[in-house]
Amino acid sequence: MTLVKDPLLTAARILLVFFIAVVGFATVAIALGSPATLVFEDRIVAAFVDEGVADAARIFPALPIVMLGCAVLLALGVYFLILLRRIVNSVGDGDPFVPVNASRLSRMGWAVLAGQVLSIPIGRAVVWIATIVADDSEVHVGDDFGFSGSSLLLMLVLFILARVFRQGAAMREELEGTV
């Protein structure tokens, strides 16, 4: 059974493809930009100095690392969205309660956890860079990087849904075996 004319699924598919493309483009741009900062370090330091940042050279050990970390976070986002798109496609195909969707949901939960863990050191490095670059009177950068309550809730829901899908798939296989 294929659900062909479900406007919600159609909208979800279109939005997911759009977001995968946008986040994927950002991932590639930042990943390519990170080594470029090393190539153009002199020009970037000069631009910071022109803006009044006296210790601009101090940020360069952290800047490419932060950029690569952000690229990894975005890549995790792309991975998450691809898994979600595959689940949406299986719903459209009329067969969502399959073991592969349980695995996808579980991997989505792990991707959320990885993103949360990775965001802590990246956030700390961003704050460190901001303290060097920013004038204290003009800019305030929060330093509350850590586990987000909403992300922890999302992770919990994904892991529970993975178990529900795994159990549903097992029950369906058992039922098909008895009929």
Backbone as CSV, one residue per row, in Angstrom:
resi,resn,N_x,N_y,N_z,CA_x,CA_y,CA_z,C_x,C_y,C_z
1,MET,0.846,-1.183,0.000,0.000,0.000,0.000,0.891,1.246,0.000
2,THR,0.706,2.115,-0.959,1.479,3.346,-1.044,0.554,4.535,-0.842
3,LEU,0.961,5.420,0.066,0.183,6.634,0.313,0.700,7.710,-0.628
4,VAL,0.018,7.875,-1.754,0.507,8.753,-2.799,0.096,10.200,-2.557
5,LYS,-1.123,10.425,-2.137,-1.643,11.783,-2.075,-1.800,12.284,-0.648
6,ASP,-0.816,12.071,0.162,-0.842,12.587,1.524,-0.079,13.908,1.543
7,PRO,-0.782,15.029,1.688,-0.099,16.328,1.619,0.925,16.534,2.738
8,LEU,0.702,15.957,3.897,1.661,16.096,4.997,2.979,15.402,4.652
9,LEU,2.886,14.194,4.131,4.100,13.475,3.750,4.816,14.170,2.598
10,THR,4.043,14.690,1.649,4.650,15.414,0.525,5.386,16.651,1.028
11,ALA,4.747,17.403,1.915,5.384,18.604,2.479,6.618,18.221,3.280
12,ALA,6.532,17.146,4.062,7.680,16.701,4.852,8.833,16.304,3.943
13,ARG,8.534,15.591,2.879,9.596,15.179,1.947,10.275,16.396,1.306
14,ILE,9.469,17.355,0.874,10.032,18.552,0.241,10.886,19.331,1.232
15,LEU,10.369,19.543,2.432,11.126,20.283,3.443,12.411,19.562,3.827
16,LEU,12.344,18.255,3.976,13.541,17.516,4.350,14.607,17.593,3.262
17,VAL,14.214,17.472,2.012,15.186,17.590,0.915,15.792,18.991,0.924
18,PHE,14.962,20.018,1.126,15.459,21.388,1.175,16.459,21.568,2.313
19,PHE,16.099,21.110,3.526,16.992,21.274,4.670,18.275,20.459,4.524
20,ILE,18.175,19.266,3.959,19.377,18.461,3.724,20.315,19.209,2.777
21,ALA,19.753,19.814,1.734,20.575,20.550,0.775,21.223,21.776,1.422
22,VAL,20.452,22.547,2.176,20.979,23.772,2.789,22.039,23.448,3.836
23,VAL,21.728,22.519,4.725,22.682,22.166,5.781,23.898,21.462,5.181
24,GLY,23.675,20.660,4.149,24.799,20.016,3.469,25.724,21.037,2.817
25,PHE,25.140,22.044,2.183,25.947,23.105,1.575,26.749,23.844,2.645
26,ALA,26.105,24.171,3.756,26.804,24.862,4.855,27.932,23.993,5.405
27,THR,27.692,22.699,5.509,28.717,21.779,6.006,29.948,21.814,5.117
28,VAL,29.728,21.700,3.822,30.839,21.704,2.876,31.557,23.054,2.891
29,ALA,30.802,24.139,2.921,31.413,25.471,2.913,32.298,25.681,4.141
30,ILE,31.809,25.298,5.309,32.597,25.481,6.530,33.791,24.527,6.551
31,ALA,33.574,23.287,6.094,34.684,22.330,6.060,35.792,22.805,5.117
32,LEU,35.423,23.394,3.998,36.429,23.922,3.074,37.029,25.229,3.587
33,GLY,36.240,25.993,4.316,36.717,27.264,4.848,37.721,27.113,5.973
34,SER,37.652,26.010,6.681,38.563,25.811,7.812,40.025,25.781,7.382
35,PRO,40.416,24.948,6.425,41.815,25.004,6.000,42.163,26.319,5.300
36,ALA,41.156,26.965,4.712,41.417,28.252,4.056,41.837,29.304,5.078
37,THR,41.354,29.182,6.308,41.776,30.145,7.339,43.276,30.030,7.593
38,LEU,43.814,28.837,7.466,45.258,28.655,7.655,46.041,29.272,6.505
39,VAL,45.501,29.142,5.293,46.174,29.695,4.122,46.168,31.232,4.165
40,PHE,45.049,31.789,4.601,44.898,33.251,4.604,45.029,33.839,6.004
41,GLU,45.782,33.184,6.861,45.918,33.634,8.250,46.399,35.079,8.340
42,ASP,47.394,35.448,7.563,47.938,36.813,7.624,46.881,37.858,7.300
43,ARG,46.101,37.603,6.271,45.057,38.557,5.874,43.966,38.656,6.936
44,ILE,43.601,37.522,7.512,42.547,37.520,8.526,43.021,38.234,9.790
45,VAL,44.255,37.979,10.198,44.806,38.669,11.369,44.852,40.172,11.102
46,ALA,45.274,40.553,9.908,45.338,41.981,9.563,43.944,42.614,9.609
47,ALA,42.942,41.893,9.145,41.574,42.422,9.192,41.107,42.589,10.632
48,PHE,41.423,41.621,11.496,41.072,41.752,12.914,41.796,42.933,13.554
49,VAL,43.063,43.090,13.240,43.843,44.204,13.787,43.256,45.534,13.327
50,ASP,42.837,45.598,12.059,42.193,46.807,11.542,40.903,47.128,12.297
51,GLU,40.256,46.094,12.821,39.026,46.280,13.598,39.303,46.554,15.070
52,GLY,40.591,46.615,15.430,40.941,46.961,16.807,41.189,45.784,17.731
53,VAL,41.348,44.585,17.184,41.628,43.402,17.996,43.141,43.246,18.086
54,ALA,43.679,43.565,19.247,45.135,43.565,19.411,45.727,42.155,19.392
55,ASP,45.062,41.200,20.009,45.579,39.830,20.126,44.982,38.890,19.079
56,ALA,44.771,39.381,17.875,44.099,38.587,16.845,44.822,37.285,16.543
57,ALA,46.150,37.295,16.621,46.907,36.083,16.298,46.635,34.961,17.303
58,ARG,46.188,35.290,18.507,45.911,34.261,19.525,44.735,33.366,19.170
59,ILE,43.819,33.867,18.331,42.631,33.050,18.033,42.911,31.957,17.008
60,PHE,44.021,32.036,16.302,44.221,31.121,15.189,44.437,29.664,15.554
61,PRO,44.957,29.315,16.693,44.972,27.880,16.994,43.553,27.302,17.125
62,ALA,42.614,28.120,17.566,41.258,27.623,17.819,40.317,27.795,16.634
63,LEU,40.520,28.801,15.819,39.553,29.109,14.765,39.318,27.956,13.780
64,PRO,40.349,27.350,13.182,40.069,26.236,12.262,39.453,25.031,12.970
65,ILE,39.829,24.818,14.226,39.264,23.699,14.986,37.782,23.929,15.247
66,VAL,37.424,25.155,15.615,36.014,25.490,15.835,35.232,25.319,14.535
67,MET,35.818,25.774,13.448,35.130,25.641,12.160,34.927,24.175,11.783
68,LEU,35.941,23.344,11.977,35.780,21.910,11.689,34.753,21.279,12.621
69,GLY,34.774,21.690,13.891,33.777,21.183,14.836,32.372,21.552,14.411
70,CYS,32.200,22.782,13.946,30.883,23.207,13.451,30.485,22.402,12.213
71,ALA,31.450,22.118,11.343,31.167,21.305,10.162,30.725,19.896,10.569
72,VAL,31.355,19.351,11.604,30.959,18.019,12.093,29.544,18.078,12.674
73,LEU,29.242,19.133,13.446,27.885,19.284,13.984,26.859,19.364,12.859
74,LEU,27.172,20.135,11.838,26.255,20.233,10.707,26.139,18.900,9.967
75,ALA,27.246,18.170,9.841,27.200,16.853,9.200,26.310,15.896,10.001
76,LEU,26.377,15.987,11.317,25.469,15.192,12.148,24.012,15.573,11.868
77,GLY,23.786,16.860,11.657,22.444,17.318,11.315,21.969,16.762,9.984
78,VAL,22.854,16.735,9.004,22.512,16.161,7.693,22.192,14.674,7.849
79,TYR,23.020,13.973,8.601,22.801,12.543,8.844,21.435,12.315,9.501
80,PHE,21.127,13.118,10.506,19.841,13.042,11.197,18.697,13.242,10.211
81,LEU,18.790,14.273,9.382,17.731,14.576,8.422,17.585,13.487,7.361
82,ILE,18.686,12.895,6.935,18.613,11.805,5.961,17.891,10.604,6.567
83,LEU,18.225,10.288,7.812,17.535,9.179,8.484,16.043,9.474,8.623
84,LEU,15.717,10.715,8.993,14.311,11.100,9.119,13.599,11.009,7.774
85,ARG,14.260,11.416,6.726,13.669,11.333,5.378,13.387,9.881,5.003
86,ARG,14.296,8.992,5.345,14.076,7.575,5.036,12.890,7.022,5.818
87,ILE,12.717,7.475,7.051,11.554,7.041,7.839,10.276,7.582,7.208
88,VAL,10.282,8.858,6.837,9.108,9.456,6.192,8.789,8.706,4.898
89,ASN,9.810,8.348,4.130,9.570,7.589,2.902,8.940,6.233,3.195
90,SER,9.376,5.581,4.280,8.784,4.280,4.613,7.332,4.432,5.050
91,VAL,7.002,5.551,5.677,5.602,5.818,6.013,4.801,5.985,4.727
92,GLY,5.358,6.722,3.790,4.693,6.903,2.496,4.512,5.605,1.741
93,ASP,5.443,4.673,1.933,5.339,3.359,1.288,4.336,2.465,1.999
94,GLY,3.853,2.900,3.168,2.848,2.140,3.908,3.425,1.076,4.819
95,ASP,4.734,1.123,5.080,5.351,0.076,5.893,6.390,0.657,6.860
96,PRO,5.946,1.450,7.847,6.928,2.075,8.740,7.438,1.164,9.858
97,PHE,6.674,0.151,10.238,7.079,-0.680,11.369,7.954,-1.839,10.908
98,VAL,9.168,-1.453,10.488,10.161,-2.417,10.052,11.400,-2.236,10.926
99,PRO,12.176,-3.289,11.096,13.355,-3.184,11.972,14.334,-2.083,11.567
100,VAL,14.442,-1.799,10.263,15.392,-0.780,9.832,15.003,0.602,10.380
101,ASN,13.704,0.879,10.534,13.292,2.165,11.099,13.618,2.245,12.585
102,ALA,13.553,1.131,13.274,13.973,1.123,14.680,15.455,1.462,14.773
103,SER,16.226,0.892,13.877,17.652,1.190,13.837,17.898,2.656,13.485
104,ARG,17.131,3.185,12.553,17.278,4.592,12.171,16.971,5.518,13.348
105,LEU,15.903,5.231,14.054,15.543,6.054,15.207,16.630,6.006,16.280
106,SER,17.169,4.836,16.493,18.246,4.698,17.468,19.477,5.493,17.041
107,ARG,19.830,5.405,15.757,20.978,6.171,15.252,20.723,7.673,15.335
108,MET,19.473,8.085,15.155,19.134,9.500,15.306,19.354,9.945,16.757
109,GLY,18.985,9.093,17.704,19.221,9.398,19.115,20.700,9.531,19.417
110,TRP,21.504,8.635,18.864,22.951,8.710,19.080,23.544,9.956,18.424
111,ALA,22.996,10.343,17.269,23.478,11.561,16.606,23.179,12.796,17.463
112,VAL,22.010,12.818,18.087,21.674,13.933,18.989,22.645,13.956,20.166
113,LEU,22.927,12.804,20.745,23.869,12.735,21.861,25.256,13.204,21.426
114,ALA,25.719,12.741,20.276,27.038,13.147,19.784,27.092,14.659,19.571
115,GLY,26.028,15.218,19.023,25.976,16.664,18.814,26.023,17.430,20.126
116,GLN,25.334,16.930,21.125,25.345,17.587,22.430,26.728,17.548,23.056
117,VAL,27.367,16.403,23.001,28.708,16.265,23.584,29.708,17.145,22.832
118,LEU,29.632,17.143,21.512,30.563,17.926,20.701,30.345,19.428,20.863
119,SER,29.123,19.839,21.118,28.848,21.273,21.228,29.491,21.899,22.466
120,ILE,29.805,21.108,23.469,30.396,21.668,24.698,31.796,22.228,24.441
121,PRO,32.755,21.438,23.926,34.072,22.041,23.682,34.052,23.106,22.588
122,ILE,33.198,22.935,21.585,33.115,23.952,20.537,32.598,25.256,21.136
123,GLY,31.579,25.164,21.955,31.033,26.358,22.603,32.053,27.051,23.484
124,ARG,32.812,26.282,24.220,33.859,26.867,25.079,34.906,27.589,24.226
125,ALA,35.288,26.989,23.104,36.273,27.626,22.223,35.707,28.903,21.610
126,VAL,34.426,28.900,21.261,33.788,30.101,20.721,33.801,31.219,21.756
127,VAL,33.494,30.884,23.001,33.526,31.887,24.063,34.944,32.427,24.239
128,TRP,35.928,31.552,24.193,37.325,31.986,24.329,37.697,32.948,23.207
129,ILE,37.332,32.603,21.967,37.611,33.476,20.825,36.878,34.804,20.994
130,ALA,35.628,34.748,21.418,34.839,35.972,21.566,35.423,36.901,22.617
131,THR,35.989,36.343,23.677,36.589,37.204,24.701,37.818,37.928,24.176
132,ILE,38.496,37.332,23.215,39.660,37.988,22.614,39.210,39.046,21.607
133,VAL,38.211,38.704,20.805,37.795,39.562,19.703,36.887,40.701,20.165
134,ALA,35.979,40.416,21.087,34.936,41.383,21.435,35.423,42.414,22.442
135,ASP,34.866,43.585,22.297,35.052,44.631,23.303,34.030,44.353,24.395
136,ASP,34.487,44.189,25.635,33.596,43.798,26.731,32.396,44.720,26.893
137,SER,32.541,45.977,26.546,31.434,46.907,26.727,30.352,46.737,25.659
138,GLU,30.685,46.124,24.540,29.738,46.040,23.433,29.088,44.671,23.274
139,VAL,29.802,43.615,23.590,29.316,42.278,23.269,29.339,41.402,24.515
140,HIS,28.245,40.659,24.698,28.220,39.653,25.759,27.956,38.297,25.121
141,VAL,28.848,37.375,25.364,28.689,36.022,24.844,28.400,35.113,26.024
142,GLY,27.260,34.434,25.962,26.898,33.512,27.035,27.845,32.332,27.077
143,ASP,28.048,31.800,28.262,28.938,30.647,28.402,28.184,29.464,28.990
144,ASP,26.926,29.351,28.634,26.098,28.276,29.176,25.986,27.102,28.212
145,PHE,27.104,26.732,27.610,27.106,25.592,26.703,27.082,24.315,27.533
146,GLY,26.215,23.454,27.190,26.083,22.197,27.908,24.927,21.418,27.308
147,PHE,24.429,20.488,28.052,23.332,19.672,27.564,22.040,20.470,27.594
148,SER,21.364,20.481,26.476,20.092,21.165,26.333,18.984,20.227,26.812
149,GLY,18.079,20.771,27.588,16.949,19.965,28.066,16.106,19.445,26.924
150,SER,15.875,20.284,25.913,15.056,19.832,24.782,15.775,18.756,23.970
151,SER,17.086,18.858,23.862,17.831,17.821,23.143,17.837,16.510,23.916
152,LEU,17.946,16.609,25.230,17.873,15.385,26.036,16.503,14.732,25.913
153,LEU,15.456,15.553,25.871,14.113,15.018,25.693,13.968,14.377,24.313
154,LEU,14.485,15.036,23.284,14.443,14.472,21.931,15.164,13.128,21.884
155,MET,16.328,13.075,22.515,17.097,11.838,22.544,16.296,10.720,23.220
156,LEU,15.689,11.036,24.345,14.876,10.056,25.072,13.716,9.569,24.203
157,VAL,13.020,10.501,23.563,11.895,10.127,22.698,12.364,9.243,21.547
158,LEU,13.492,9.583,20.942,13.997,8.776,19.822,14.348,7.361,20.251
159,PHE,15.011,7.227,21.400,15.367,5.886,21.873,14.122,5.082,22.254
160,ILE,13.131,5.732,22.830,11.886,5.031,23.175,11.131,4.640,21.909
161,LEU,11.057,5.562,20.946,10.396,5.221,19.681,11.111,4.086,18.957
162,ALA,12.428,4.050,19.061,13.174,2.943,18.456,12.736,1.620,19.066
163,ARG,12.560,1.605,20.377,12.093,0.369,21.024,10.671,0.035,20.609
164,VAL,9.818,1.056,20.500,8.433,0.825,20.072,8.422,0.244,18.663
165,PHE,9.204,0.810,17.763,9.259,0.304,16.389,9.841,-1.103,16.351
166,ARG,10.862,-1.352,17.156,11.465,-2.686,17.198,10.433,-3.713,17.679
167,GLN,9.699,-3.351,18.734,8.676,-4.247,19.285,7.535,-4.424,18.282
168,GLY,7.123,-3.337,17.627,6.049,-3.423,16.629,6.437,-4.314,15.467
169,ALA,7.672,-4.192,15.015,8.146,-5.032,13.909,8.194,-6.493,14.329
170,ALA,8.647,-6.742,15.557,8.710,-8.127,16.051,7.308,-8.710,16.201
171,MET,6.370,-7.927,16.710,4.995,-8.412,16.864,4.370,-8.709,15.512
172,ARG,4.653,-7.858,14.519,4.101,-8.073,13.185,4.683,-9.338,12.568
173,GLU,5.983,-9.555,12.727,6.606,-10.778,12.200,6.019,-12.008,12.878
174,GLU,5.796,-11.907,14.172,5.218,-13.022,14.920,3.801,-13.303,14.437
175,LEU,3.030,-12.240,14.224,1.657,-12.386,13.753,1.618,-12.993,12.349
176,GLU,2.505,-12.539,11.481,2.564,-13.072,10.122,2.969,-14.538,10.128
177,GLY,3.785,-14.920,11.106,4.225,-16.310,11.206,3.143,-17.241,11.695
178,THR,2.139,-16.706,12.414,1.080,-17.554,12.958,-0.121,-17.652,12.040
179,VAL,-0.212,-16.756,11.058,-1.383,-16.752,10.173,-1.204,-17.681,9.022
